[in-house]
Amino acid sequence: MKVLIVYAHPNPQSFNQFMLQSLLTGLQEAGHEVRVKDLYAEGFDPVLHAQELETLQTGAVPERIQQEQDALLWADSLIFQYPLWWFDRPAILKGWFDVVFTNQVAFSFNDQGVQGLLPHKKALVMITAGGSEGYFQDTGAMPLIHRPVTDGTLGFCGIVDVQHRIYFDVPNLNEQQRQAILDEITAIGRSF
């Protein structure tokens, strides 16, 4: 399987980076062909500029958007990994969706309404959170963590098999707990 990982964390020494490496290990052990888009390392510009939007509305695709869409459509499965910031993804990842998931590539509108166009078999959303699972459950905020991406973006664009994993209380985990997560993520990669 061809898997595109879209990764969004600004610190190359973060626990998210260790998670990414564990995921890559598992996916490669399973024989998947994997590409990683590290949005911060690439210096991705998350702004859909007015001129780009005007160009898209004419039916043409600006070169930088075309390159991102080529990477997206190369894959048959997607993985998104990021920390939870203000109950959503980091702005750079939100901007990546704004720039790349355009009308006539990710979705279209017709007389029946919206039609998702993404051909991907499945997607996985992996999120780290600083708060405890109990906090998110007690406040009723649990659906806010994954739904903007799982339902609001990927489901909207036609990917039916969208799963998510949330890792809570990450800043307070000890080394044994962190290693257990990394082992789990390697196994997820192997079975993806």
TIVEX-443957 format. One record per residue: residue number from 1; x, y, z of N, C-alpha, C, CB in turn; residue in one letter. Coordinates in steps of 0.05 Angstrom, whole numbers, plus 5000, padded with zeros to 4 digits. Glycine has a CB too. Example, Ala and Ser with C-alpha at 12.3 -4.5 7.8 and 13.67 -1.06 7.14 Angstrom:
nr / n.x / n.y / n.z / ca.x / ca.y / ca.z / c.x / c.y / c.z / cb.x / cb.y / cb.z / rest
1 / 5264 / 4886 / 5156 / 5246 / 4910 / 5156 / 5264 / 4934 / 5156 / 5226 / 4911 / 5181 / A
2 / 5257 / 4955 / 5142 / 5273 / 4979 / 5143 / 5258 / 5001 / 5157 / 5282 / 4988 / 5114 / S
***
This chain:
nr / n.x / n.y / n.z / ca.x / ca.y / ca.z / c.x / c.y / c.z / cb.x / cb.y / cb.z / rest
1 / 5017 / 4977 / 5000 / 5000 / 5000 / 5000 / 5018 / 5025 / 5000 / 4981 / 5000 / 5024 / M
2 / 5009 / 5046 / 4987 / 5023 / 5071 / 4987 / 5010 / 5089 / 5008 / 5022 / 5085 / 4958 / K
3 / 5026 / 5097 / 5027 / 5017 / 5112 / 5050 / 5030 / 5139 / 5052 / 5021 / 5097 / 5077 / V
4 / 5014 / 5160 / 5053 / 5024 / 5187 / 5057 / 5019 / 5195 / 5086 / 5011 / 5208 / 5038 / L
5 / 5040 / 5202 / 5101 / 5037 / 5212 / 5128 / 5041 / 5243 / 5127 / 5059 / 5199 / 5148 / I
6 / 5021 / 5257 / 5137 / 5023 / 5286 / 5139 / 5027 / 5292 / 5168 / 4997 / 5301 / 5127 / V
7 / 5050 / 5303 / 5174 / 5059 / 5306 / 5202 / 5062 / 5336 / 5208 / 5087 / 5292 / 5206 / Y
8 / 5051 / 5344 / 5231 / 5052 / 5372 / 5239 / 5060 / 5376 / 5268 / 5025 / 5385 / 5233 / A
9 / 5085 / 5379 / 5273 / 5095 / 5386 / 5299 / 5121 / 5402 / 5295 / 5101 / 5361 / 5317 / H
10 / 5123 / 5426 / 5308 / 5146 / 5443 / 5303 / 5172 / 5435 / 5315 / 5139 / 5470 / 5312 / P
11 / 5171 / 5417 / 5336 / 5195 / 5410 / 5350 / 5206 / 5383 / 5341 / 5190 / 5410 / 5381 / N
12 / 5229 / 5382 / 5328 / 5239 / 5357 / 5318 / 5249 / 5338 / 5340 / 5262 / 5362 / 5299 / P
13 / 5249 / 5347 / 5365 / 5257 / 5330 / 5388 / 5232 / 5322 / 5405 / 5276 / 5345 / 5406 / Q
14 / 5208 / 5327 / 5395 / 5184 / 5322 / 5410 / 5177 / 5292 / 5411 / 5160 / 5337 / 5398 / S
15 / 5160 / 5285 / 5430 / 5150 / 5257 / 5431 / 5135 / 5250 / 5405 / 5131 / 5254 / 5455 / F
16 / 5123 / 5269 / 5393 / 5110 / 5264 / 5367 / 5130 / 5254 / 5346 / 5096 / 5290 / 5357 / N
17 / 5154 / 5264 / 5347 / 5175 / 5255 / 5328 / 5181 / 5226 / 5333 / 5200 / 5273 / 5330 / Q
18 / 5183 / 5218 / 5358 / 5188 / 5190 / 5365 / 5164 / 5173 / 5356 / 5193 / 5187 / 5395 / F
19 / 5140 / 5183 / 5359 / 5117 / 5169 / 5349 / 5118 / 5165 / 5319 / 5091 / 5184 / 5356 / M
20 / 5126 / 5186 / 5305 / 5128 / 5184 / 5276 / 5149 / 5163 / 5268 / 5137 / 5211 / 5264 / L
21 / 5172 / 5162 / 5281 / 5192 / 5142 / 5275 / 5182 / 5114 / 5280 / 5217 / 5147 / 5291 / Q
22 / 5167 / 5110 / 5302 / 5155 / 5084 / 5308 / 5135 / 5075 / 5287 / 5142 / 5084 / 5336 / S
23 / 5119 / 5095 / 5278 / 5099 / 5089 / 5258 / 5113 / 5081 / 5231 / 5081 / 5114 / 5253 / L
24 / 5134 / 5096 / 5224 / 5149 / 5089 / 5200 / 5161 / 5061 / 5201 / 5171 / 5110 / 5195 / L
25 / 5171 / 5054 / 5224 / 5183 / 5028 / 5228 / 5162 / 5006 / 5222 / 5195 / 5025 / 5256 / T
26 / 5139 / 5009 / 5235 / 5118 / 4989 / 5231 / 5108 / 4988 / 5203 / 5095 / 4996 / 5250 / G
27 / 5103 / 5011 / 5190 / 5093 / 5011 / 5163 / 5114 / 4999 / 5144 / 5087 / 5040 / 5154 / L
28 / 5139 / 5005 / 5147 / 5160 / 4994 / 5130 / 5164 / 4964 / 5134 / 5186 / 5008 / 5134 / Q
29 / 5162 / 4955 / 5159 / 5163 / 4926 / 5165 / 5141 / 4911 / 5151 / 5162 / 4921 / 5195 / E
30 / 5118 / 4925 / 5148 / 5094 / 4912 / 5135 / 5097 / 4913 / 5105 / 5069 / 4925 / 5144 / A
31 / 5117 / 4927 / 5095 / 5122 / 4928 / 5066 / 5108 / 4951 / 5051 / 5113 / 4903 / 5054 / G
32 / 5097 / 4970 / 5066 / 5084 / 4993 / 5054 / 5105 / 5012 / 5042 / 5066 / 5007 / 5074 / H
33 / 5098 / 5025 / 5021 / 5113 / 5047 / 5010 / 5103 / 5072 / 5024 / 5111 / 5049 / 4979 / E
34 / 5121 / 5087 / 5037 / 5113 / 5109 / 5054 / 5127 / 5135 / 5046 / 5119 / 5103 / 5084 / V
35 / 5112 / 5156 / 5046 / 5123 / 5183 / 5043 / 5113 / 5200 / 5066 / 5115 / 5196 / 5015 / R
36 / 5131 / 5218 / 5076 / 5124 / 5235 / 5098 / 5125 / 5264 / 5089 / 5143 / 5231 / 5122 / V
37 / 5104 / 5279 / 5095 / 5103 / 5308 / 5091 / 5105 / 5320 / 5119 / 5077 / 5317 / 5076 / K
38 / 5129 / 5329 / 5126 / 5133 / 5342 / 5152 / 5130 / 5372 / 5146 / 5162 / 5336 / 5163 / D
39 / 5106 / 5382 / 5152 / 5098 / 5409 / 5144 / 5116 / 5431 / 5155 / 5070 / 5414 / 5152 / L
40 / 5124 / 5429 / 5181 / 5142 / 5449 / 5192 / 5170 / 5447 / 5180 / 5143 / 5446 / 5223 / Y
41 / 5181 / 5423 / 5178 / 5208 / 5420 / 5167 / 5209 / 5430 / 5138 / 5216 / 5391 / 5168 / A
42 / 5187 / 5427 / 5123 / 5186 / 5436 / 5095 / 5181 / 5466 / 5093 / 5164 / 5421 / 5080 / E
43 / 5173 / 5479 / 5115 / 5167 / 5507 / 5114 / 5141 / 5512 / 5097 / 5190 / 5523 / 5102 / G
44 / 5122 / 5494 / 5100 / 5098 / 5496 / 5084 / 5083 / 5522 / 5090 / 5079 / 5472 / 5089 / F
45 / 5075 / 5536 / 5069 / 5059 / 5561 / 5072 / 5030 / 5553 / 5073 / 5064 / 5580 / 5047 / D
46 / 5017 / 5556 / 5097 / 4990 / 5547 / 5101 / 4968 / 5566 / 5091 / 4985 / 5542 / 5129 / P
47 / 4976 / 5588 / 5078 / 4957 / 5608 / 5070 / 4949 / 5603 / 5041 / 4968 / 5636 / 5073 / V
48 / 4923 / 5600 / 5036 / 4912 / 5600 / 5009 / 4910 / 5629 / 5000 / 4885 / 5584 / 5007 / L
49 / 4928 / 5638 / 4983 / 4929 / 5666 / 4976 / 4907 / 5673 / 4956 / 4956 / 5673 / 4964 / H
50 / 4899 / 5698 / 4956 / 4877 / 5707 / 4938 / 4882 / 5700 / 4909 / 4873 / 5738 / 4942 / A
51 / 4906 / 5705 / 4900 / 4912 / 5699 / 4872 / 4909 / 5669 / 4866 / 4941 / 5708 / 4864 / Q
52 / 4917 / 5652 / 4885 / 4914 / 5623 / 4881 / 4885 / 5615 / 4880 / 4928 / 5608 / 4905 / E
53 / 4868 / 5627 / 4897 / 4840 / 5621 / 4897 / 4828 / 5630 / 4870 / 4826 / 5635 / 4920 / L
54 / 4835 / 5653 / 4861 / 4825 / 5663 / 4835 / 4833 / 5643 / 4812 / 4836 / 5691 / 4828 / E
55 / 4858 / 5634 / 4813 / 4868 / 5615 / 4793 / 4852 / 5589 / 4794 / 4898 / 5609 / 4796 / T
56 / 4847 / 5579 / 4819 / 4832 / 5554 / 4822 / 4804 / 5557 / 4811 / 4831 / 5546 / 4852 / L
57 / 4792 / 5581 / 4814 / 4765 / 5585 / 4805 / 4763 / 5586 / 4775 / 4754 / 5611 / 4816 / Q
58 / 4785 / 5589 / 4761 / 4785 / 5588 / 4732 / 4788 / 5559 / 4721 / 4807 / 5605 / 4720 / T
59 / 4794 / 5541 / 4740 / 4798 / 5513 / 4732 / 4827 / 5505 / 4730 / 4785 / 5508 / 4706 / G
60 / 4845 / 5525 / 4732 / 4874 / 5519 / 4732 / 4883 / 5515 / 4761 / 4890 / 5542 / 4718 / A
61 / 4906 / 5501 / 4764 / 4916 / 5495 / 4790 / 4945 / 5507 / 4792 / 4917 / 5465 / 4796 / V
62 / 4949 / 5525 / 4812 / 4976 / 5536 / 4815 / 4996 / 5514 / 4821 / 4976 / 5557 / 4839 / P
63 / 5021 / 5518 / 4813 / 5041 / 5497 / 4814 / 5045 / 5486 / 4842 / 5067 / 5507 / 4804 / E
64 / 5047 / 5503 / 4862 / 5052 / 5493 / 4889 / 5028 / 5476 / 4899 / 5057 / 5516 / 4909 / R
65 / 5004 / 5483 / 4892 / 4981 / 5467 / 4900 / 4981 / 5441 / 4884 / 4955 / 5482 / 4894 / I
66 / 4988 / 5441 / 4859 / 4989 / 5417 / 4843 / 5009 / 5397 / 4854 / 4997 / 5424 / 4814 / Q
67 / 5032 / 5407 / 4863 / 5052 / 5389 / 4875 / 5041 / 5376 / 4900 / 5077 / 5405 / 4882 / Q
68 / 5027 / 5391 / 4917 / 5015 / 5379 / 4941 / 4993 / 5359 / 4934 / 5004 / 5401 / 4959 / E
69 / 4977 / 5366 / 4914 / 4956 / 5347 / 4906 / 4967 / 5322 / 4893 / 4937 / 5361 / 4887 / Q
70 / 4989 / 5324 / 4879 / 5003 / 5301 / 4868 / 5011 / 5282 / 4890 / 5027 / 5309 / 4851 / D
71 / 5023 / 5293 / 4912 / 5031 / 5277 / 4935 / 5006 / 5264 / 4948 / 5046 / 5294 / 4955 / A
72 / 4985 / 5279 / 4951 / 4960 / 5268 / 4962 / 4949 / 5245 / 4946 / 4939 / 5290 / 4965 / L
73 / 4948 / 5249 / 4920 / 4935 / 5229 / 4902 / 4954 / 5206 / 4895 / 4926 / 5242 / 4877 / L
74 / 4979 / 5208 / 4901 / 4998 / 5186 / 4898 / 4990 / 5163 / 4917 / 5027 / 5195 / 4904 / W
75 / 4981 / 5171 / 4941 / 4976 / 5151 / 4962 / 4948 / 5138 / 4959 / 4978 / 5164 / 4990 / A
76 / 4946 / 5114 / 4970 / 4919 / 5102 / 4971 / 4909 / 5102 / 5000 / 4919 / 5074 / 4960 / D
77 / 4926 / 5110 / 5019 / 4918 / 5113 / 5047 / 4933 / 5136 / 5059 / 4923 / 5086 / 5063 / S
78 / 4920 / 5148 / 5080 / 4931 / 5173 / 5092 / 4933 / 5169 / 5122 / 4914 / 5197 / 5085 / L
79 / 4954 / 5181 / 5133 / 4957 / 5183 / 5162 / 4963 / 5212 / 5169 / 4979 / 5163 / 5173 / I
80 / 4949 / 5223 / 5189 / 4955 / 5250 / 5198 / 4963 / 5248 / 5228 / 4930 / 5268 / 5195 / F
81 / 4985 / 5261 / 5234 / 4995 / 5260 / 5262 / 5001 / 5288 / 5271 / 5020 / 5242 / 5264 / Q
82 / 4990 / 5296 / 5294 / 4994 / 5323 / 5304 / 4986 / 5325 / 5333 / 4977 / 5342 / 5287 / Y
83 / 4995 / 5346 / 5347 / 4986 / 5352 / 5374 / 4959 / 5368 / 5373 / 5007 / 5368 / 5390 / P
84 / 4944 / 5364 / 5394 / 4918 / 5378 / 5396 / 4924 / 5406 / 5406 / 4899 / 5364 / 5415 / L
85 / 4916 / 5426 / 5390 / 4920 / 5454 / 5398 / 4892 / 5467 / 5397 / 4940 / 5469 / 5380 / W
86 / 4882 / 5477 / 5419 / 4856 / 5491 / 5421 / 4834 / 5473 / 5408 / 4858 / 5517 / 5406 / W
87 / 4834 / 5448 / 5416 / 4814 / 5429 / 5408 / 4813 / 5424 / 5377 / 4786 / 5438 / 5417 / F
88 / 4836 / 5428 / 5364 / 4837 / 5424 / 5336 / 4866 / 5419 / 5328 / 4826 / 5449 / 5320 / D
89 / 4871 / 5417 / 5302 / 4898 / 5413 / 5291 / 4913 / 5439 / 5291 / 4896 / 5401 / 5263 / R
90 / 4940 / 5438 / 5290 / 4955 / 5462 / 5288 / 4948 / 5477 / 5262 / 4985 / 5456 / 5288 / P
91 / 4951 / 5503 / 5262 / 4943 / 5520 / 5240 / 4957 / 5512 / 5214 / 4950 / 5549 / 5246 / A
92 / 4982 / 5502 / 5215 / 4996 / 5495 / 5191 / 4982 / 5471 / 5177 / 5025 / 5488 / 5197 / I
93 / 4971 / 5453 / 5193 / 4957 / 5430 / 5182 / 4929 / 5438 / 5172 / 4954 / 5407 / 5203 / L
94 / 4915 / 5455 / 5186 / 4890 / 5466 / 5177 / 4894 / 5480 / 5150 / 4877 / 5485 / 5197 / K
95 / 4916 / 5495 / 5148 / 4922 / 5509 / 5123 / 4929 / 5490 / 5101 / 4945 / 5528 / 5127 / G
96 / 4942 / 5467 / 5107 / 4948 / 5447 / 5087 / 4922 / 5437 / 5075 / 4964 / 5424 / 5099 / W
97 / 4902 / 5431 / 5092 / 4876 / 5422 / 5081 / 4864 / 5444 / 5064 / 4857 / 5415 / 5105 / F
98 / 4865 / 5469 / 5073 / 4853 / 5491 / 5058 / 4866 / 5493 / 5030 / 4857 / 5517 / 5073 / D
99 / 4892 / 5490 / 5029 / 4907 / 5493 / 5004 / 4903 / 5469 / 4985 / 4936 / 5498 / 5009 / V
100 / 4903 / 5445 / 4997 / 4905 / 5420 / 4981 / 4878 / 5408 / 4974 / 4922 / 5400 / 4995 / V
101 / 4860 / 5408 / 4993 / 4834 / 5395 / 4989 / 4815 / 5414 / 4975 / 4822 / 5386 / 5016 / F
102 / 4819 / 5418 / 4949 / 4804 / 5438 / 4934 / 4780 / 5425 / 4921 / 4821 / 5451 / 4914 / T
103 / 4761 / 5442 / 4913 / 4738 / 5434 / 4897 / 4747 / 5421 / 4871 / 4719 / 5459 / 4891 / N
104 / 4735 / 5399 / 4864 / 4741 / 5383 / 4841 / 4765 / 5364 / 4845 / 4747 / 5401 / 4817 / Q
105 / 4778 / 5365 / 4868 / 4799 / 5346 / 4874 / 4790 / 5330 / 4898 / 4826 / 5360 / 4880 / V
106 / 4782 / 5343 / 4920 / 4774 / 5329 / 4944 / 4744 / 5326 / 4946 / 4785 / 5344 / 4969 / A
107 / 4729 / 5344 / 4933 / 4700 / 5343 / 4935 / 4689 / 5359 / 4911 / 4690 / 5356 / 4962 / F
108 / 4663 / 5355 / 4907 / 4649 / 5372 / 4887 / 4621 / 5375 / 4896 / 4651 / 5359 / 4858 / S
109 / 4607 / 5394 / 4884 / 4579 / 5399 / 4890 / 4563 / 5392 / 4865 / 4574 / 5428 / 4899 / F
110 / 4541 / 5379 / 4868 / 4523 / 5373 / 4846 / 4494 / 5377 / 4856 / 4527 / 5345 / 4834 / N
111 / 4474 / 5369 / 4839 / 4447 / 5373 / 4847 / 4438 / 5356 / 4872 / 4428 / 5367 / 4824 / D
112 / 4453 / 5336 / 4878 / 4448 / 5320 / 4902 / 4463 / 5331 / 4927 / 4455 / 5291 / 4898 / Q
113 / 4479 / 5351 / 4923 / 4495 / 5362 / 4945 / 4524 / 5357 / 4942 / 4486 / 5350 / 4972 / G
114 / 4538 / 5353 / 4964 / 4567 / 5349 / 4963 / 4574 / 5320 / 4956 / 4580 / 5358 / 4989 / V
115 / 4595 / 5316 / 4941 / 4604 / 5290 / 4934 / 4634 / 5289 / 4941 / 4599 / 5282 / 4904 / Q
116 / 4642 / 5270 / 4959 / 4670 / 5267 / 4965 / 4684 / 5253 / 4942 / 4673 / 5250 / 4991 / G
117 / 4707 / 5263 / 4935 / 4722 / 5253 / 4912 / 4748 / 5238 / 4918 / 4728 / 5275 / 4893 / L
118 / 4757 / 5239 / 4943 / 4782 / 5226 / 4949 / 4780 / 5196 / 4947 / 4792 / 5234 / 4977 / L
119 / 4799 / 5184 / 4932 / 4797 / 5155 / 4927 / 4811 / 5138 / 4948 / 4809 / 5149 / 4901 / P
120 / 4820 / 5149 / 4970 / 4836 / 5134 / 4989 / 4820 / 5113 / 5003 / 4848 / 5154 / 5010 / H
121 / 4833 / 5090 / 5008 / 4819 / 5067 / 5020 / 4813 / 5073 / 5050 / 4837 / 5042 / 5018 / K
122 / 4832 / 5085 / 5063 / 4828 / 5091 / 5091 / 4847 / 5113 / 5100 / 4833 / 5066 / 5108 / K
123 / 4840 / 5123 / 5124 / 4857 / 5144 / 5137 / 4858 / 5139 / 5167 / 4845 / 5172 / 5131 / A
124 / 4880 / 5147 / 5179 / 4884 / 5145 / 5207 / 4892 / 5173 / 5217 / 4905 / 5123 / 5215 / L
125 / 4880 / 5182 / 5239 / 4886 / 5207 / 5251 / 4897 / 5201 / 5279 / 4861 / 5226 / 5253 / V
126 / 4922 / 5210 / 5284 / 4936 / 5205 / 5309 / 4941 / 5232 / 5323 / 4963 / 5189 / 5305 / M
127 / 4931 / 5235 / 5347 / 4932 / 5260 / 5361 / 4944 / 5257 / 5389 / 4903 / 5272 / 5363 / I
128 / 4962 / 5275 / 5396 / 4971 / 5276 / 5424 / 4957 / 5299 / 5438 / 5002 / 5279 / 5425 / T
129 / 4950 / 5295 / 5463 / 4936 / 5316 / 5479 / 4951 / 5320 / 5505 / 4906 / 5308 / 5483 / A
130 / 4952 / 5344 / 5514 / 4964 / 5350 / 5540 / 4947 / 5344 / 5563 / 4972 / 5379 / 5540 / G
131 / 4920 / 5345 / 5559 / 4901 / 5339 / 5581 / 4896 / 5310 / 5584 / 4876 / 5354 / 5576 / G
132 / 4884 / 5303 / 5607 / 4877 / 5275 / 5612 / 4852 / 5267 / 5598 / 4874 / 5271 / 5643 / S
133 / 4848 / 5242 / 5594 / 4824 / 5232 / 5581 / 4800 / 5239 / 5598 / 4826 / 5201 / 5577 / E
134 / 4803 / 5237 / 5624 / 4781 / 5244 / 5642 / 4772 / 5273 / 5639 / 4789 / 5239 / 5671 / G
135 / 4791 / 5291 / 5635 / 4783 / 5319 / 5631 / 4765 / 5322 / 5606 / 4809 / 5336 / 5628 / Y
136 / 4774 / 5310 / 5584 / 4758 / 5312 / 5559 / 4731 / 5299 / 5561 / 4774 / 5301 / 5536 / F
137 / 4730 / 5276 / 5576 / 4704 / 5263 / 5580 / 4686 / 5279 / 5598 / 4708 / 5235 / 5591 / Q
138 / 4697 / 5289 / 5620 / 4681 / 5303 / 5640 / 4670 / 5329 / 5629 / 4698 / 5309 / 5665 / D
139 / 4684 / 5342 / 5611 / 4675 / 5367 / 5600 / 4658 / 5364 / 5574 / 4699 / 5385 / 5593 / T
140 / 4655 / 5339 / 5565 / 4639 / 5334 / 5541 / 4654 / 5342 / 5516 / 4614 / 5349 / 5542 / G
141 / 4680 / 5346 / 5518 / 4696 / 5356 / 5495 / 4708 / 5333 / 5478 / 4719 / 5373 / 5506 / A
142 / 4703 / 5308 / 5486 / 4716 / 5286 / 5471 / 4711 / 5287 / 5441 / 4706 / 5260 / 5482 / M
143 / 4686 / 5292 / 5432 / 4682 / 5292 / 5403 / 4696 / 5315 / 5388 / 4652 / 5294 / 5397 / P
144 / 4702 / 5337 / 5403 / 4716 / 5359 / 5391 / 4744 / 5353 / 5383 / 4715 / 5383 / 5410 / L
145 / 4756 / 5332 / 5395 / 4784 / 5327 / 5390 / 4789 / 5316 / 5362 / 4794 / 5306 / 5411 / I
146 / 4773 / 5297 / 5353 / 4779 / 5284 / 5328 / 4760 / 5292 / 5305 / 4779 / 5255 / 5331 / H
147 / 4736 / 5300 / 5312 / 4715 / 5303 / 5291 / 4721 / 5324 / 5270 / 4690 / 5310 / 5304 / R
148 / 4735 / 5347 / 5277 / 4740 / 5366 / 5255 / 4756 / 5353 / 5232 / 4756 / 5390 / 5266 / P
149 / 4774 / 5335 / 5238 / 4789 / 5322 / 5217 / 4775 / 5297 / 5207 / 4817 / 5315 / 5227 / V
150 / 4766 / 5279 / 5225 / 4755 / 5253 / 5217 / 4729 / 5256 / 5201 / 4751 / 5235 / 5241 / T
151 / 4710 / 5272 / 5212 / 4684 / 5275 / 5199 / 4683 / 5300 / 5182 / 4662 / 5276 / 5219 / D
152 / 4693 / 5322 / 5193 / 4690 / 5348 / 5180 / 4707 / 5351 / 5155 / 4697 / 5369 / 5199 / G
153 / 4729 / 5337 / 5153 / 4746 / 5339 / 5130 / 4748 / 5313 / 5114 / 4775 / 5348 / 5138 / T
154 / 4758 / 5292 / 5127 / 4763 / 5267 / 5112 / 4737 / 5253 / 5104 / 4779 / 5248 / 5129 / L
155 / 4718 / 5251 / 5122 / 4692 / 5239 / 5116 / 4677 / 5256 / 5095 / 4675 / 5237 / 5141 / G
156 / 4678 / 5282 / 5097 / 4665 / 5300 / 5078 / 4676 / 5295 / 5050 / 4670 / 5329 / 5087 / F
157 / 4702 / 5289 / 5049 / 4715 / 5285 / 5023 / 4715 / 5257 / 5012 / 4744 / 5295 / 5025 / C
158 / 4699 / 5239 / 5025 / 4693 / 5213 / 5014 / 4709 / 5190 / 5025 / 4698 / 5214 / 4986 / G
159 / 4726 / 5194 / 5045 / 4740 / 5171 / 5056 / 4722 / 5158 / 5077 / 4768 / 5180 / 5069 / I
160 / 4715 / 5134 / 5072 / 4695 / 5120 / 5090 / 4708 / 5108 / 5114 / 4681 / 5098 / 5074 / V
161 / 4732 / 5096 / 5111 / 4745 / 5083 / 5134 / 4765 / 5103 / 5146 / 4760 / 5057 / 5124 / D
162 / 4755 / 5118 / 5166 / 4772 / 5138 / 5180 / 4773 / 5130 / 5209 / 4762 / 5167 / 5176 / V
163 / 4797 / 5124 / 5219 / 4800 / 5116 / 5247 / 4817 / 5138 / 5261 / 4814 / 5088 / 5249 / Q
164 / 4815 / 5138 / 5287 / 4831 / 5157 / 5302 / 4842 / 5144 / 5328 / 4815 / 5182 / 5309 / H
165 / 4865 / 5154 / 5336 / 4877 / 5146 / 5361 / 4885 / 5172 / 5375 / 4903 / 5127 / 5357 / R
166 / 4878 / 5174 / 5400 / 4885 / 5198 / 5416 / 4902 / 5188 / 5440 / 4859 / 5213 / 5426 / I
167 / 4925 / 5201 / 5444 / 4943 / 5195 / 5466 / 4942 / 5219 / 5485 / 4972 / 5190 / 5455 / Y
168 / 4931 / 5214 / 5509 / 4925 / 5234 / 5529 / 4948 / 5239 / 5548 / 4900 / 5227 / 5544 / F
169 / 4948 / 5262 / 5561 / 4966 / 5269 / 5583 / 4995 / 5265 / 5576 / 4958 / 5252 / 5607 / D
170 / 5003 / 5269 / 5551 / 5030 / 5263 / 5542 / 5052 / 5277 / 5558 / 5032 / 5271 / 5513 / V
171 / 5049 / 5302 / 5566 / 5072 / 5314 / 5581 / 5077 / 5301 / 5608 / 5066 / 5344 / 5586 / P
172 / 5058 / 5287 / 5619 / 5061 / 5275 / 5645 / 5067 / 5245 / 5645 / 5036 / 5279 / 5661 / N
173 / 5070 / 5233 / 5621 / 5076 / 5205 / 5620 / 5105 / 5199 / 5628 / 5070 / 5194 / 5591 / L
174 / 5108 / 5176 / 5641 / 5136 / 5167 / 5647 / 5148 / 5152 / 5624 / 5136 / 5150 / 5673 / N
175 / 5173 / 5145 / 5626 / 5187 / 5132 / 5603 / 5174 / 5105 / 5596 / 5216 / 5128 / 5610 / E
176 / 5165 / 5090 / 5616 / 5152 / 5064 / 5611 / 5126 / 5068 / 5595 / 5147 / 5049 / 5637 / Q
177 / 5110 / 5088 / 5603 / 5085 / 5094 / 5589 / 5090 / 5103 / 5561 / 5069 / 5115 / 5605 / Q
178 / 5111 / 5120 / 5558 / 5117 / 5129 / 5531 / 5126 / 5106 / 5513 / 5139 / 5151 / 5532 / R
179 / 5142 / 5088 / 5524 / 5152 / 5065 / 5508 / 5128 / 5047 / 5500 / 5173 / 5049 / 5524 / Q
180 / 5109 / 5044 / 5518 / 5086 / 5028 / 5512 / 5070 / 5040 / 5488 / 5067 / 5026 / 5536 / A
181 / 5068 / 5067 / 5488 / 5055 / 5080 / 5465 / 5071 / 5076 / 5440 / 5052 / 5110 / 5471 / I
182 / 5097 / 5079 / 5441 / 5113 / 5075 / 5417 / 5111 / 5046 / 5406 / 5143 / 5082 / 5423 / L
183 / 5111 / 5027 / 5424 / 5107 / 4999 / 5416 / 5080 / 4995 / 5403 / 5110 / 4980 / 5440 / D
184 / 5059 / 5007 / 5415 / 5033 / 5005 / 5403 / 5032 / 5017 / 5375 / 5012 / 5019 / 5421 / E
185 / 5045 / 5040 / 5372 / 5045 / 5053 / 5346 / 5060 / 5037 / 5325 / 5057 / 5081 / 5348 / I
186 / 5082 / 5024 / 5333 / 5096 / 5006 / 5314 / 5077 / 4984 / 5305 / 5121 / 4995 / 5327 / T
187 / 5062 / 4973 / 5324 / 5043 / 4952 / 5317 / 5021 / 4962 / 5300 / 5031 / 4940 / 5343 / A
188 / 5012 / 4986 / 5304 / 4991 / 4998 / 5286 / 5002 / 5000 / 5258 / 4983 / 5026 / 5297 / I
189 / 5027 / 5008 / 5255 / 5039 / 5010 / 5229 / 5041 / 4983 / 5216 / 5067 / 5022 / 5231 / G
190 / 5048 / 4962 / 5231 / 5051 / 4935 / 5220 / 5023 / 4925 / 5210 / 5062 / 4916 / 5241 / R
191 / 5002 / 4933 / 5223 / 4976 / 4922 / 5216 / 4959 / 4941 / 5199 / 4961 / 4915 / 5241 / S
192 / 4970 / 4963 / 5191 / 4955 / 4983 / 5176 / 4948 / 4973 / 5149 / 4972 / 5009 / 5174 / F
***
